Amino acid sequence: MAQAWRCSGLRWAGGGPELEWDGGRRSALTWGKRVAFGVADGGVRTCVGARGHACPMRATVSGRSTGARCEECARLDRAHSVAADTIADDPRPYHVYLAWFGPGMVKVGITAEERGSARLLEQGAVCFSWLGLGPLMAARRSEELLRAALQVPDRVPYGEKRAVRSRLPASAEERAAEVEALHGRAVGLAGWPESLAREPCHVVDHAGVFGLEGVPAAVGEVAELVAGGWVSGELVAAAGPDLHLAAGRGVVVLDTRLMTGWDVVPAAEEHGLTVPVRELRGSREAAGVQDGLF
């Protein structure tokens, strides 16, 4: 039997997307590369733990969970997350940003300055611009101000992001327009914390980095991995945690967060796509696709 590996997620490095495995090994992903693996037959998906520590219960988790954590580990992980707003004494400077995922789909968020644009790549932001830079709590207050004044959320569901990727405006100028307009309104608002330095609008476009320009419309998405199931396809694009794979009758999106917690093995031969696939929400091209079609 082939050696089993455990995936710890998709990472965005300087050269592009990489799958990271337990132990630190990484597999670089390039367009046209065949992505193929199987889930160990008879295996179960177990909790990945929290904050670098293994789950003490080795709890079994749902195949459809993108977090791959049991309730207790999920609670511990979130309790130490900046996103949970429970850390007030972080001395690092934070960026406030506007991120665009598609027409009418803009969010505001914050990320540590030292992380650069990594957070935006991880979220699948097609383009973005910084708004300001300052202490964590000032960045938090600015985020709340912008949410209320501009009516923009701090989260966009991944399903909505996937649904629009094949229908993005063709030019970088068109993709940048909403961010530029909101940036102009944002910097003119009263109530910005004095400790937060406002930054000029400079829209960074990731469409080329993600391989989204001219990408075929996805017709389905992997619903979950299952023991004994196989995934195989040619990589045509990647954004955030998602791999767009040309497989069988069309392009299918694999959220690599579904891989965590499973023992996976390399594919020595072509097995096709034998895991449950569902219609990609909002995709007219996907009409009629049902679980198991691929």
N, C-alpha and C positions, 0 to 999 in steps of 0.2 A: 504494500500500500504506500502511496506517495506521502511524503512528509506533509503534515498539516501546519498551516500558518494562521495567525490571528491578526486581522487588520485593525489598526487603530485610527484609520480615517484618511481622508484626502487632504493633503497639504499643498499650499501654493508657495513654491520656492522661486528664486530668481529666474529659473529657466522654464517655469510652467508648473503644471499639476504633477503631483507625485502621490502614490499610495504608500502610506507608512505602515510598517508591520511592528508587532511587539518585538522589542529588542533593538529597535532603532533602524532596521534595514528599510530602505526606500526603493520603490520602483518608479522610474520616470515614465511619464505618459506622453506620447506624441501622436499627432493626428495620423490616422491610418493604421495605428498599432492595433493588433488583435488583443482584446481583453477577454480572457477566458479562465474560468475557475469553477470548481464544484464545491458544494457543501458536504462535509463528511457524512456519509450514510450512517443513520442511526444516532447522529449527534443531536445535542440540544443547545439552544442559545442561552448563555449565562451572562449575568450582570458584569459590566466592565469595571465596577467600583467607582470611587470618587477621589478626586484630588491626588491621583497617583497611587492610591492604595487599593488593593484587591478587595472585592466584596467578601466579608467574613462568612457570609452564608452561601456563597456560590449560587445565588438565587437564579432560577430560570426566569427569563423575560420573554415577552411577546415578540414574535417575528416581525410584527408591523411597527414596533416602537423604533423611532429614530434616535432616542436617547440611550437605549440598551442598558438602562439602570433600573434596579428595583426601587421601590418607594423610598426606602431609607437612604440609599446611596444618592438618589436624585435630590433628596432634601439636603444632604450634606454638601453636595456639589454646588447647589444653588445658594446655600447659606454663605459660601465663600466666593461668590461671583460678584463682580462689579455691576453686572446687569440687575442683580437683585437689590441694589442700592443699600447694602448692609455694610459697606466699607467706606468709612468717612475720612480715614487718616492716611490714605495712599498719597505719598508725596510726589508722585510722578505727574508731569504735565499731561493734559488730555486734549485731544482734538475734538471739536464738534464738527460734524459733517452733514451734508445732504447727499443721499444716494438715490439713483434712478434705476429702475428695473424694467421700465416700459412705459408707454403712454399713460399718464395719470397715476403712476405708481412710484411715488417718491416718499422716502422716509428720512427722519432725522436721527442721528445717533452720536455716540461718543466712542473714542478708542484711544488707548495710550499712545502718546507721540512716538515712543520707541518702537512701536509695532509698524509704523509707516502705513502703507495701504493694505497690509495683510488682511485686516478685518474686512475690508471692502471686497477683496477677492474671495474670501471665505463665504461671504453672504451672497455672492453672485451679482454684485452691483455692476450694471453695464457701464455706468459712468457715475462720477461723483466729484464734489468739490469740498474743500475745507471751508469752514465758516469762521472758526476761532480757535484759540489755544490758551489754556490756562489751567489752574488747579481743578481737581476732580469735582469738588462741590460747585464751583462756578460753572463748570461745563454741564453739570447736572441741571442747575437752575436755568441755564440757557436752553437746554434741550426741552425742558418743560415749557418755557416761554414760547419757543418756536412751535411746539405741538399745539398750544392753545391759540396762538395768534395766526398761524399759517394753516391750521387744520391739516397737519401732516402727521402720520402715525410714527411710532418708534419701532414698529414691526410690520413686515409684509410676509404673508404666508408663502412658503416655498411653492405650493401648488399654483398660486397666482403668477409667480415669477416664471415657472416652467411654461405656462399656457401662452405667454406672449413672446417667448424667445424667437420663434420663427417668423414673427410679424413685426419686428422692430423697424423703425425708420432706417432708410438706406444710408444716410450720411451722418457723420459724426456731429455736424452742425445741428441737424434736426434732433438728434438724441440729446444734445446739450441744452437745448432751448429751455426746457422746463426748469432745469437746475439753475441756469443763469437768471431766469425770471424770479424764482423763489429766493435765490441768493440776494438779489437786489432788494427785495422786500424785507428779507431778514435783517440785513445790516442797517436798515433804516428804522428798525423798531426801537422804541424806548424801553428801558428796563434791563438792558444788558448789564451783567455784573462788571464792575470796574476792573476786576482782576483778569478778565477774559479779553485777550487781544483779538480784535477782529482781523480776519485774513481776506485778501482779495479773491475774487472768483477766478479759479483756474480749473476748468473741467478736464478730468482725466478719463479717457475712454478705454474700456476694457473689451470691447467687442472683438477686436483682433486677438487679444490675449486669450479670450475664451473660444475663439474659432467660430463665432456666431454669424459672421458675415456670409450669407448665402447658405447657411446650414439647412438641410432638409427638415421639414416640420416633423416633430415627434408625434407618433400616433398612440403611444402608450407609455406607461411607467411601471416599473417593477413594484408590486404591492408588498412583497415580502420574500425573503429567502426561506427555503425549506430543506430539511435534511435530505440528502440524495439529489438535490436539484442542481442544475447547471446554468451558467450564464456565459454567453459567448457572443461577441460582436466586434465590429470595427469602430474604433473611437473616431467620431467626427467632430465633437465639441465637448467642452467641459465648462461648468460655471458653478461657483460655490462648491457644494459637496456632490454635485450631479455630474455623471458621465452620460453623454449622448452616444448610444451605440447603434450602429446599423446592423440589424439582426433580423433574419427571416424576411417578413413582409414589410418592414419599415424600421424607422428609428425609434428606439425605446430608451427612456431615461432611467438610469440606475442611481438612486440616492445612496452614495457609499456609506452613509451612516447605518444603513440596513445590514452592512457586512460585519459591523463590530459585534463581538460576543460569540461569533461562530468560528468553528474550525473549518478553514477552507483549504482545498487542495488544487494544484495546477491541473489544467486539462491537457492530457497527453494526446487526445484526439478530438475531433469536432463532435460536440454533443448537442449543439443548438441551444435554445433558450427554453428551459423546462421548469421555470419557477412561475408563480402566478403573476400575470400582467393585467392591468386594468386600463381602461380608457383614460387618456390624459384630459383632465378636466378643462373645459373651455376650448378644446381643439376641435374645430369643425372637421378637419381632415381625419380625425380619429373616430368619426361616427361609426358605430357598429362594432368596435373592438371590445371584446369581452375577456374575462379572466381565462387564461389557458390558450388563447388564440395562437400565441407564439410558441 
